[in-house]
């Protein structure tokens, strides 16, 4: 970390640079690399922020405060957030960091007006949406205002909504950093948001929302935008809704923005021409095809020029959107009075009493089971949004804050009703249909889940796809187990336990040093058991600790960690466990107890193994601690070219399976650091040497009857998976969001193989 830069330019950044530049920064860099029209800019890296905390001596004091916080106590949450934000905002920025930011800004031109946007290292990831939780500052001009905006972005990492969301999603505050994007501001005459595929069903339709002025008006829900639905297959607009756009957000002088009234002659005018809709849809498709997953994008226009301002994965597409999110659908609707209509933003049907929330201060009145009604929601309302069974807003569209958060929470929502807060009364019982966008007076009866399922029979997608090649899922934390299991995956091909350990806030060595081994074993046991319970009868491969030493430095006990020049090639994986047997023994004891409790679906995967003697040493250690290794499923990660080349020797040593860790295998084979912007374009998953190593390994394993799998990022790439299936791989393990697409890819490839064999035979 010591040598990581404080500044990276967008043209140096790629999508794998999230640890340094956050999700937003990585996305902007990647979009720049594929030729999308992205405004120029640079990123103040997460390492710069971490240095700021360390040099100002804020690090330990902040995390000590947060560790003691009960995030469900709303008053304590807000008070703590205000305190910590003030600590960060008022600290003096280290001179070296300040000088680098100013120098970079001067390269852009000291008269350049910029947008300063937070980019947290856990935001915009496929498994969770952290959108809107950190601050953005628009229309910033001059060095002093820029420096203050950067520091205010850093402070926003500790806002109440951000602290709360991280706690509920299982992210540890110590491990989440923040980068800051400084980018030329586009003075958009019109702007908006678009989804490259439908955000609920995943259908191949681009949904575009647009309004006058800056896009913040749509994202914040200040205005109900025009809505355009574009059929990607037939390349035509199928639905066009022109809304009344009474206000717009525009730059305010030399700093900030302001909301102004739109002249009456423009309020009901269509924002985008049909040609502009088609061009935006083209950019959406390019982005989705590049990232291999549907994208949620922001855009702006000046004259006839389109700018792409952001692209992140859609995290809310449901496997079966026919039934409501609650498993129920409205019944007897024809006999009930529809009192409001808006956009169906998050599917599901729910009934309850209305509670009207006009700002965050009103959220203390929100109770479990309420229907929350608001002019528009904002990120400060998220704790209350988690409690309610339904959400209704006056303003907003499919891409506003209320819509995005509701879909992730699985809460029915209707947005853009225009008059919910004036028409509905406090305590009034209403029923919300989040799929159709309807609000009914009173409580409707609901159909049982079986009825909803019956209604879905004609939908072809409802039929399960059976494949000979197992399609498994990667899981990083226990909180994701239920969602992962809901994909129908054939097991877990990689359960990383690093997040469990990082969540404990103490290194394994700390537990040993303080005689608290039992506490460590229990925490690990409970976390792994949660995943095993979600995948009863299906294999779950748990990888032993594989954290590089620099990931432990900021934890309790981190002072005892070695400082390495290159941690990725150093003291990690099985090589560390075999040299620190006390750490290895704690993990083994946890696994032993799980097997004794009847979890026979547990398999153990040893990482960063280069020679069979390491695998044999691990087996002997397990045996000496009372584990019957001959009855247990033990395997290895294939991340080092050496292990791929001599895989036959590992098979002789008794491995039951192996799994490619392609991220490391590619780097080690090609001598390329994928996080190094100067050579990032040389990181090539389909390099002939990499492909040859993988093919050799698959062939050897098939011949010996040993399961061969993949759990690296390439396992979520449909094209790469197609090649793997053709080579005869036994299973693939993908990210949660990629499972439907990967299972479909596997099935099509297997059918094609059978068809080719039939043609050849005839």
TINUVO-539670 format. One line per 5 residues: number of its first residue (from 1); their letters; for each residue x, y, z of C-alpha. Coordinates in steps of 0.02 Angstrom, whole numbers, plus 50000, padded with zeros to 5 digits. Each point is the difference from the previous one (the first is absolute). Example, Ala and Ser with C-alpha at 12.3 -4.5 7.8 and 13.67 -1.06 7.14 Angstrom:
2
1) as) 50615/49775/50390 ~ 50069/50172/49967
***
This chain:
762
1) xxxxx) 50000/50000/50000 ~ 50146/50118/50038 ~ 50046/50016/49816 ~ 49823/50014/49932 ~ 49970/50167/49915
6) xxxxx) 49893/50138/50074 ~ 49937/50048/49826 ~ 49948/49895/49849 ~ 49935/50071/49837 ~ 49846/49921/49921
11) xxxxx) 50099/49939/49849 ~ 50113/49902/50120 ~ 49856/49911/50086 ~ 49913/49835/49961 ~ 49851/49909/50076
16) xxxxx) 50110/49894/50115 ~ 50068/50155/50089 ~ 49855/50010/50123 ~ 50114/49984/50155 ~ 50087/50160/49946
21) xxxxx) 49867/50104/49914 ~ 49834/49928/50058 ~ 49857/49938/49894 ~ 49960/50167/49918 ~ 50182/50037/49959
26) xxxxx) 50032/49826/49931 ~ 49845/50010/49891 ~ 50047/50171/49929 ~ 50175/49938/49961 ~ 49936/49843/49916
31) xxxxx) 49873/50098/49897 ~ 50138/50117/49946 ~ 50105/49851/49944 ~ 49862/49931/49886 ~ 49969/50167/49916
36) xxxxx) 49838/50059/50082 ~ 49986/50191/50007 ~ 50056/50031/50180 ~ 50053/50176/50059 ~ 50184/50016/50052
41) xxxxx) 50052/49983/50182 ~ 50105/49919/50135 ~ 49972/49904/50162 ~ 50067/50038/50173 ~ 50031/49819/50049
46) xxxxx) 49940/49901/50149 ~ 50182/49985/50054 ~ 50009/50190/50011 ~ 49848/49997/50115 ~ 50077/49864/50109
51) xxxxx) 50162/50100/50011 ~ 49896/50151/50052 ~ 49922/49900/50143 ~ 50169/49933/50055 ~ 50098/50163/49988
56) xxxxx) 49864/50096/50093 ~ 49991/49860/50130 ~ 49811/49985/49975 ~ 49997/49816/49953 ~ 49992/49915/50170
61) xxxxx) 49890/50130/50083 ~ 49868/49991/49862 ~ 49989/49811/49999 ~ 49995/49991/50190 ~ 49847/50114/49994
66) xxxxx) 49914/49898/49863 ~ 50031/49832/50084 ~ 49893/50051/50149 ~ 49855/50066/49894 ~ 49828/49919/49995
71) xxxxx) 49945/50047/49824 ~ 49818/49961/50039 ~ 49999/50143/50126 ~ 49957/50141/49880 ~ 50047/50143/50117
76) xxxxx) 50167/49921/50045 ~ 50034/49963/49817 ~ 49973/50180/49946 ~ 50098/50072/50146 ~ 50147/49884/49968
81) xxxxx) 49997/50036/49814 ~ 50004/50188/50031 ~ 50145/49981/50121 ~ 50107/49892/49885 ~ 49964/50106/49846
86) xxxxx) 50054/50155/50095 ~ 50161/49914/50051 ~ 50041/49962/49818 ~ 49944/50167/49929 ~ 50096/50106/50126
91) xxxxx) 50166/49907/49992 ~ 50141/50083/49904 ~ 50033/49913/49835 ~ 50183/49940/49990 ~ 50102/50117/49892
96) xxxxx) 50064/49866/49880 ~ 49824/49941/49956 ~ 49941/50180/49983 ~ 50140/50042/49878 ~ 49965/49849/49889
101) xxxxx) 49815/50042/49988 ~ 50037/50181/49953 ~ 50131/49948/49871 ~ 49877/49880/49918 ~ 49863/50132/49997
106) xxxxx) 50120/50123/49918 ~ 50035/49872/49863 ~ 49814/50001/49959 ~ 50006/50190/49997 ~ 49980/50106/50156
111) xxxxx) 49841/50078/49927 ~ 49919/49829/49974 ~ 49833/49977/50087 ~ 49992/49826/50075 ~ 49885/49876/50083
116) xxxxx) 50072/49921/50157 ~ 49923/49829/50031 ~ 50028/49872/50137 ~ 50048/49825/49944 ~ 50000/49876/50145
121) xxxxx) 50098/49839/49978 ~ 49843/49898/50040 ~ 49880/50096/49887 ~ 49928/49951/49830 ~ 50044/49818/50024
126) xxxxx) 49895/49860/49923 ~ 49936/49938/50168 ~ 49944/50164/50077 ~ 49956/50178/49954 ~ 50080/50137/50106
131) xxxxx) 49936/50136/49884 ~ 49970/50170/50077 ~ 50075/49966/50171 ~ 50151/50113/49980 ~ 50002/50180/49944
136) xxxxx) 50018/50081/49830 ~ 50043/50183/49972 ~ 49962/50080/49832 ~ 50057/50163/49920 ~ 50164/50013/50096
141) xxxxx) 50127/50130/49940 ~ 50169/50041/50077 ~ 50128/49912/50108 ~ 49930/50045/50171 ~ 49824/49941/49962
146) xxxxx) 50067/49842/49918 ~ 50104/49952/50152 ~ 49854/50031/50117 ~ 49883/49898/49889 ~ 50123/49853/50000
151) xxxxx) 50010/50004/50189 ~ 49810/50013/50015 ~ 49985/49846/49888 ~ 50118/49907/50118 ~ 49893/50052/50148
156) xxxxx) 49841/49939/49914 ~ 50064/49820/50016 ~ 49943/50016/50180 ~ 49826/50070/49971 ~ 49861/49916/50096
161) xxxxx) 49923/49914/49850 ~ 50169/49933/49943 ~ 50047/49933/50172 ~ 49828/49918/50017 ~ 50002/49921/49827
166) xxxxx) 50174/49928/50020 ~ 49953/49924/50168 ~ 49843/49918/49930 ~ 50090/49936/49844 ~ 50142/49924/50102
171) xxxxx) 50137/50120/49944 ~ 50129/50045/50131 ~ 50034/50187/50018 ~ 50186/49967/50016 ~ 50010/49919/49829
176) xxxxx) 49900/50129/49901 ~ 50102/50142/49927 ~ 49946/50142/49890 ~ 50073/50075/49843 ~ 49946/50166/49924
181) xxxxx) 49970/50030/49815 ~ 50041/50175/49937 ~ 49926/50018/49827 ~ 49962/50139/49878 ~ 49820/50053/50029
186) xxxxx) 49884/49980/49853 ~ 49878/50147/49999 ~ 49860/49887/49942 ~ 49854/50079/49912 ~ 49910/49836/50026
191) xxxxx) 50054/49847/50096 ~ 49939/49840/50077 ~ 50023/49818/50042 ~ 49977/49840/49900 ~ 49998/49813/50027
196) xxxxx) 50076/49891/49864 ~ 49874/49863/50044 ~ 49839/50007/50100 ~ 50051/50025/50183 ~ 49874/49875/50067
201) xxxxx) 49970/49867/49867 ~ 50167/50013/49908 ~ 49907/50009/49833 ~ 50100/50064/49851 ~ 49923/50174/50003
206) xxxxx) 50095/50160/50035 ~ 49908/50115/50119 ~ 50050/50183/49987 ~ 49943/50142/50112 ~ 50038/50181/49960
211) xxxxx) 49965/50175/50060 ~ 50064/50177/49977 ~ 50160/50058/50084 ~ 50117/49890/50102 ~ 49961/49817/50033
216) xxxxx) 49995/50028/50188 ~ 49818/50051/49982 ~ 49954/49821/49948 ~ 50117/49905/50116 ~ 49941/50098/50151
221) xxxxx) 49817/49985/49951 ~ 49976/50189/49988 ~ 49909/49980/49835 ~ 49900/49864/49913 ~ 50093/49974/49834
226) xxxxx) 49951/49951/49824 ~ 50008/49812/49979 ~ 50051/49908/49840 ~ 50000/49811/49974 ~ 50109/49942/49856
231) xxxxx) 49989/49824/49926 ~ 50180/49944/49973 ~ 49954/49858/49882 ~ 49891/50099/49881 ~ 50091/50165/50031
236) xxxxx) 49847/50106/50028 ~ 49914/50099/50138 ~ 49852/49900/50067 ~ 49940/50117/50138 ~ 50020/50187/50022
241) xxxxx) 49936/50095/50153 ~ 50022/50189/50003 ~ 49986/50067/50178 ~ 49970/50174/50066 ~ 50173/50062/50049
246) xxxxx) 49969/50153/50107 ~ 50176/50025/50068 ~ 50181/49970/49949 ~ 50167/50002/50090 ~ 50133/50113/49924
251) xxxxx) 50173/50065/50053 ~ 49992/50145/50123 ~ 50132/50131/49959 ~ 50175/49938/50039 ~ 49953/49869/50129
256) xxxxx) 49862/49875/50029 ~ 49831/49982/49918 ~ 49826/50071/50016 ~ 49825/49943/49960 ~ 49901/50115/49885
261) xxxxx) 49830/49997/49916 ~ 49991/49938/49821 ~ 49912/50126/49884 ~ 49822/49943/49965 ~ 50033/49981/49814
266) xxxxx) 50130/49863/50037 ~ 49917/49908/50145 ~ 49902/49878/49892 ~ 50120/49991/49853 ~ 50083/49833/49957
271) xxxxx) 50181/50010/50062 ~ 50080/49876/49878 ~ 49974/49978/49814 ~ 49977/49824/49934 ~ 50174/50008/49924
276) xxxxx) 50076/50048/50169 ~ 49908/49857/50086 ~ 50072/49877/49873 ~ 50177/50068/50022 ~ 49989/49989/50190
281) xxxxx) 49935/49821/49985 ~ 50150/49959/49890 ~ 50119/50059/50137 ~ 49902/49899/50130 ~ 50019/49841/49897
286) xxxxx) 50186/50031/49974 ~ 50024/50017/50187 ~ 49900/49844/50043 ~ 50089/49894/49870 ~ 50169/50059/50065
291) xxxxx) 49963/49970/50184 ~ 49900/49841/49963 ~ 49863/50055/50121 ~ 49855/50125/49983 ~ 50050/50179/50044
296) xxxxx) 49923/50148/50091 ~ 50069/50155/49913 ~ 49996/50190/50015 ~ 50011/50114/49848 ~ 49999/50184/49955
301) xxxxx) 49983/50099/49838 ~ 50068/50168/49943 ~ 49932/50046/49829 ~ 50011/49840/49898 ~ 50144/49927/50101
306) xxxxx) 49965/49856/50118 ~ 50109/49967/50153 ~ 49997/49840/50102 ~ 50026/50048/50182 ~ 49986/49833/50091
311) xxxxx) 49968/49815/49974 ~ 49975/49872/50138 ~ 49923/49826/50012 ~ 49813/49983/50026 ~ 49982/49903/50163
316) xxxxx) 49811/49981/50004 ~ 49954/49885/49855 ~ 49891/49861/50067 ~ 50005/49820/49942 ~ 49811/49993/49981
321) xxxxx) 49913/50166/49994 ~ 49828/49931/49961 ~ 49954/49969/50180 ~ 50012/50147/50117 ~ 50148/50024/50115
326) xxxxx) 49893/49948/50147 ~ 49944/49842/49911 ~ 49824/50073/49988 ~ 49897/50095/49873 ~ 49851/50115/50012
331) xxxxx) 49832/49909/49997 ~ 49827/50075/49974 ~ 50081/50156/49928 ~ 49851/50026/49885 ~ 49888/50027/50153
336) xxxxx) 50119/50122/50085 ~ 50024/50186/49978 ~ 50162/50057/49920 ~ 50040/50165/50084 ~ 50174/50033/49928
341) xxxxx) 50111/49946/49858 ~ 50185/50022/49966 ~ 50151/49903/49937 ~ 50013/49820/50061 ~ 50179/50010/50064
346) xxxxx) 50018/49843/50105 ~ 49881/49851/49984 ~ 49895/49928/50139 ~ 49835/50029/50088 ~ 49985/50064/50178
351) xxxxx) 49871/50081/50113 ~ 50021/50109/50153 ~ 49971/50168/50082 ~ 50069/50157/49917 ~ 50138/50097/50087
356) xxxxx) 50045/50163/49914 ~ 50186/50042/50004 ~ 50050/50169/49932 ~ 50181/49997/50061 ~ 50121/49891/50097
361) xxxxx) 49941/50070/50167 ~ 49831/49917/49974 ~ 50075/49826/49986 ~ 49994/49975/50189 ~ 49810/49978/49980
366) xxxxx) 50020/49856/49877 ~ 49954/49829/50068 ~ 50011/49822/49933 ~ 49857/49965/49880 ~ 49969/50182/49947
371) xxxxx) 49980/50064/49823 ~ 50123/50146/49986 ~ 49938/50148/49896 ~ 50121/50139/49956 ~ 50021/50139/49871
376) xxxxx) 50163/49911/49958 ~ 50118/49891/50101 ~ 50183/50036/50032 ~ 50142/49894/50067 ~ 49970/50062/50178
381) xxxxx) 49834/49910/49998 ~ 50073/49827/49965 ~ 49990/49938/50181 ~ 49814/50038/49999 ~ 49978/49925/49826
386) xxxxx) 50063/49834/50067 ~ 49856/49994/50125 ~ 49851/50033/49886 ~ 49904/49879/49890 ~ 49971/50125/49859
391) xxxxx) 50061/50168/49934 ~ 49906/50135/49903 ~ 50072/50164/49936 ~ 49933/50156/49915 ~ 50149/50018/49884
396) xxxxx) 50130/49888/49919 ~ 50014/49869/49865 ~ 50069/49824/49978 ~ 50176/50060/50037 ~ 49971/50113/50150
401) xxxxx) 50066/49964/50175 ~ 49836/49927/50062 ~ 49989/49880/49853 ~ 50179/49937/50012 ~ 50000/49972/50188
406) xxxxx) 49826/49921/50000 ~ 50049/49874/49868 ~ 50154/49950/50099 ~ 49900/49985/50161 ~ 49865/49902/49910
411) xxxxx) 49869/50127/50059 ~ 49853/50042/49885 ~ 50010/50180/49940 ~ 49901/50120/49890 ~ 50085/50164/49955
416) xxxxx) 49951/50158/49905 ~ 49817/50004/50059 ~ 50007/50192/50007 ~ 49875/50017/50145 ~ 50022/49857/50125
421) xxxxx) 50050/50114/50144 ~ 49849/50114/49972 ~ 49869/49867/49960 ~ 50044/49863/50126 ~ 49970/50028/50186
426) xxxxx) 50105/49950/50149 ~ 49946/49827/50061 ~ 49892/49964/49846 ~ 50006/49816/49949 ~ 50053/49977/49819
431) xxxxx) 50061/49859/49888 ~ 50148/50028/49884 ~ 50032/49900/49841 ~ 50182/50035/49959 ~ 49995/49910/49833
436) xxxxx) 49851/50089/49924 ~ 50031/50167/50085 ~ 49828/50005/50083 ~ 49941/50054/50173 ~ 49833/49932/50065
441) xxxxx) 49895/50065/50144 ~ 49992/49876/50144 ~ 50075/49828/50018 ~ 49981/49881/49853 ~ 49995/49813/50016
446) xxxxx) 50155/49917/49927 ~ 50019/49840/49904 ~ 50106/49861/50071 ~ 50173/49972/49928 ~ 49937/49845/49910
451) xxxxx) 49876/50105/49902 ~ 50137/50118/49948 ~ 50105/49854/49945 ~ 49855/49929/49901 ~ 49980/50165/49909
456) xxxxx) 50182/49990/49953 ~ 49987/49830/49914 ~ 50002/50068/49822 ~ 50166/50088/50030 ~ 50138/49895/49923
461) xxxxx) 50132/50068/50118 ~ 49912/49919/50147 ~ 50061/49827/49949 ~ 50164/49950/50084 ~ 50153/49977/49891
466) xxxxx) 50088/49835/50032 ~ 50183/49986/49951 ~ 50128/49861/50010 ~ 50134/50128/50044 ~ 49965/50059/50177
471) xxxxx) 49969/50187/50016 ~ 50053/50057/50173 ~ 50009/50171/50082 ~ 50134/50103/50087 ~ 49954/50066/50173
476) xxxxx) 50099/50130/50097 ~ 49897/50019/50158 ~ 49864/49905/50094 ~ 49874/50141/49974 ~ 49999/49958/49814
481) xxxxx) 49964/49814/50027 ~ 49812/50007/49979 ~ 50012/50106/49843 ~ 50133/49884/49930 ~ 49895/49845/50036
486) xxxxx) 49848/50081/49918 ~ 50093/49998/49833 ~ 49981/49810/49999 ~ 50188/49977/49991 ~ 50066/49822/50013
491) xxxxx) 50108/50044/50150 ~ 50132/50124/50054 ~ 50160/49992/49900 ~ 50087/50128/50109 ~ 49958/50061/50174
496) xxxxx) 50126/50132/50047 ~ 50026/50011/50187 ~ 50104/50158/49993 ~ 49846/50110/50019 ~ 49950/49903/50155
501) xxxxx) 50170/50032/50076 ~ 50007/50182/49946 ~ 49829/50022/50080 ~ 50072/49944/50166 ~ 50117/50151/49994
506) xxxxx) 50144/49897/50070 ~ 50133/49895/49914 ~ 50008/49813/50035 ~ 50167/50033/50086 ~ 49913/50119/50122
511) xxxxx) 49884/49861/50059 ~ 50147/49884/50025 ~ 50104/50132/50089 ~ 49855/50041/50119 ~ 49947/49821/50033
516) xxxxx) 49831/50022/49913 ~ 50012/49860/49872 ~ 49828/49934/50049 ~ 49921/50167/49957 ~ 50079/49996/49826
521) xxxxx) 49946/49820/49969 ~ 49820/50036/50053 ~ 49985/50154/49888 ~ 50070/49904/49851 ~ 49889/49849/50038
526) xxxxx) 49840/50103/50006 ~ 50039/50093/49839 ~ 50042/49844/49899 ~ 49851/49906/50072 ~ 49882/50134/49936
531) xxxxx) 50057/49964/49822 ~ 49998/49812/50025 ~ 49821/50009/50064 ~ 49948/50097/49845 ~ 50076/49865/49887
536) xxxxx) 49945/49840/50087 ~ 50046/49849/49894 ~ 50109/50103/49883 ~ 50190/50016/50007 ~ 50072/50155/50083
541) xxxxx) 50187/50027/49974 ~ 50076/50111/50132 ~ 50168/50079/49961 ~ 50120/50016/50145 ~ 50069/50172/50043
546) xxxxx) 50078/50085/49849 ~ 50016/50182/50053 ~ 50162/50089/49953 ~ 50085/50074/50153 ~ 49958/50180/49952
551) xxxxx) 49814/49962/50023 ~ 50032/49964/50185 ~ 50107/50155/50037 ~ 49856/50110/50057 ~ 49918/49870/50112
556) xxxxx) 50033/49966/50183 ~ 50157/49894/49998 ~ 50053/50079/49835 ~ 50154/50072/50084 ~ 50071/49823/50004
561) xxxxx) 49975/49974/49814 ~ 50157/49998/49891 ~ 50025/50144/49879 ~ 50030/49925/49828 ~ 50058/50081/49839
566) xxxxx) 49876/49898/49899 ~ 49866/49918/50110 ~ 49915/49915/49851 ~ 50155/49893/49974 ~ 50039/49982/50184
571) xxxxx) 49941/49933/50166 ~ 49822/49944/49960 ~ 49895/49848/49962 ~ 50052/49826/50051 ~ 50184/50049/50011
576) xxxxx) 49957/50113/50147 ~ 49889/49872/50087 ~ 50139/49870/49991 ~ 50119/50123/50083 ~ 49876/50061/50129
581) xxxxx) 49923/49836/50054 ~ 49902/50077/50144 ~ 49902/50103/49873 ~ 49975/49846/49891 ~ 49944/49896/50150
586) xxxxx) 49860/50123/50044 ~ 49929/49983/49825 ~ 50018/49810/50005 ~ 49910/49992/50168 ~ 49855/50098/49926
591) xxxxx) 49989/49883/49850 ~ 50011/49847/50114 ~ 49852/50060/50104 ~ 49897/50031/49844 ~ 50034/49825/49935
596) xxxxx) 49959/49927/50170 ~ 49836/50098/49997 ~ 49952/49907/49840 ~ 50050/50126/49867 ~ 50072/49872/49882
601) xxxxx) 49975/50119/49853 ~ 50148/50103/50063 ~ 50157/49996/49892 ~ 50162/50091/50037 ~ 50102/50090/49867
606) xxxxx) 50182/50048/50031 ~ 50058/50160/49910 ~ 50166/50050/49922 ~ 50072/49824/49993 ~ 50153/49974/49892
611) xxxxx) 50058/49822/50041 ~ 49913/49837/50053 ~ 50105/49994/50157 ~ 49903/50151/50065 ~ 49834/49911/49972
616) xxxxx) 50068/49842/50084 ~ 50064/50103/50147 ~ 49827/50077/50021 ~ 49919/49828/49997 ~ 50120/49935/50131
621) xxxxx) 49966/50151/50111 ~ 49813/49968/49987 ~ 50029/49816/50040 ~ 50103/50043/50154 ~ 49857/50109/50064
626) xxxxx) 49876/49855/49993 ~ 49925/50023/49827 ~ 49973/49843/49895 ~ 50070/50077/49841 ~ 49962/49846/49895
631) xxxxx) 49814/50031/50026 ~ 50006/50187/49966 ~ 49998/50100/49839 ~ 50164/50096/49988 ~ 50059/50093/49846
636) xxxxx) 50106/50143/49937 ~ 49988/50166/49910 ~ 50097/50002/49837 ~ 50069/50177/50000 ~ 50185/49972/49968
641) xxxxx) 50060/49935/49830 ~ 50105/49871/50092 ~ 49845/49915/50073 ~ 49916/49994/49829 ~ 50154/49928/49915
646) xxxxx) 50022/49859/50129 ~ 49815/49972/50037 ~ 50029/49814/49969 ~ 50115/49998/50153 ~ 49864/50082/50105
651) xxxxx) 49877/49868/49940 ~ 50121/49865/50057 ~ 50011/50089/50169 ~ 49813/49975/50022 ~ 49910/50162/49960
656) xxxxx) 49812/49974/49980 ~ 49978/50158/49896 ~ 50087/50154/49933 ~ 49933/50171/49953 ~ 50079/50135/49893
661) xxxxx) 50028/50167/50084 ~ 50015/50088/49833 ~ 50032/50175/50069 ~ 50167/49945/50073 ~ 50037/49867/49870
666) xxxxx) 49994/50130/49861 ~ 50108/50123/50095 ~ 50131/49871/50048 ~ 50005/49924/49825 ~ 50018/50165/49908
671) xxxxx) 50100/50097/50132 ~ 49866/50135/49996 ~ 49930/50096/50148 ~ 49820/50031/49947 ~ 49991/50151/50117
676) xxxxx) 50146/50086/49914 ~ 49927/50127/49881 ~ 50157/50004/49892 ~ 49985/49817/49952 ~ 49819/49959/50044
681) xxxxx) 49960/49972/49816 ~ 50121/49852/50003 ~ 49888/49906/50124 ~ 49928/49876/49875 ~ 49891/49857/50065
686) xxxxx) 49999/49918/49828 ~ 50189/50005/49975 ~ 50054/49838/49915 ~ 50115/49954/50145 ~ 49859/50018/50127
691) xxxxx) 49880/49900/49891 ~ 50129/49863/49974 ~ 50031/49983/50188 ~ 49813/49987/50035 ~ 49969/49877/49858
696) xxxxx) 50143/49889/50061 ~ 49932/50000/50176 ~ 49823/49957/49944 ~ 50063/49855/49893 ~ 50103/49926/50142
701) xxxxx) 49857/50014/50124 ~ 49872/49921/49882 ~ 50117/49855/49967 ~ 50020/49972/50188 ~ 49818/50028/50046
706) xxxxx) 50041/50154/50107 ~ 49877/50145/49999 ~ 50072/50154/49914 ~ 49916/50168/50026 ~ 50026/50188/49988
711) xxxxx) 49960/50134/50129 ~ 50093/50152/49934 ~ 49921/50147/49909 ~ 50011/49908/49833 ~ 49868/49879/50067
716) xxxxx) 49873/50141/49983 ~ 50045/50036/49818 ~ 49879/49908/49883 ~ 50125/49990/49856 ~ 50137/49930/50111
721) xxxxx) 49879/49876/50080 ~ 49946/49941/49827 ~ 50182/49960/49961 ~ 50021/49911/50169 ~ 49848/49889/49969
726) xxxxx) 50067/49953/49830 ~ 50163/49949/50084 ~ 49904/49885/50119 ~ 50008/50094/50166 ~ 49899/49916/50138
731) xxxxx) 49925/50156/50078 ~ 50007/50189/49999 ~ 49971/50120/50144 ~ 49937/50176/49963 ~ 49951/50159/50089
736) xxxxx) 49822/50004/50066 ~ 49934/50120/49869 ~ 50075/49899/49858 ~ 49922/49830/50041 ~ 49847/50009/49884
741) xxxxx) 50104/50054/49850 ~ 50138/49873/50035 ~ 49878/49856/50022 ~ 49918/50045/49835 ~ 50172/50009/49917
746) xxxxx) 50048/49829/50068 ~ 49836/49921/49943 ~ 50013/50071/49823 ~ 50181/49945/49986 ~ 49961/49823/50058
751) xxxxx) 49856/49987/49875 ~ 50113/50062/49861 ~ 50131/49868/50046 ~ 49867/49863/49990 ~ 49934/50068/49835
756) xxxxx) 50174/50004/49925 ~ 50030/49821/50055 ~ 49837/49946/49920 ~ 50044/50085/49835 ~ 50173/49922/50004
761) xx) 49927/49828/50032 ~ 49878/50015/49855
***
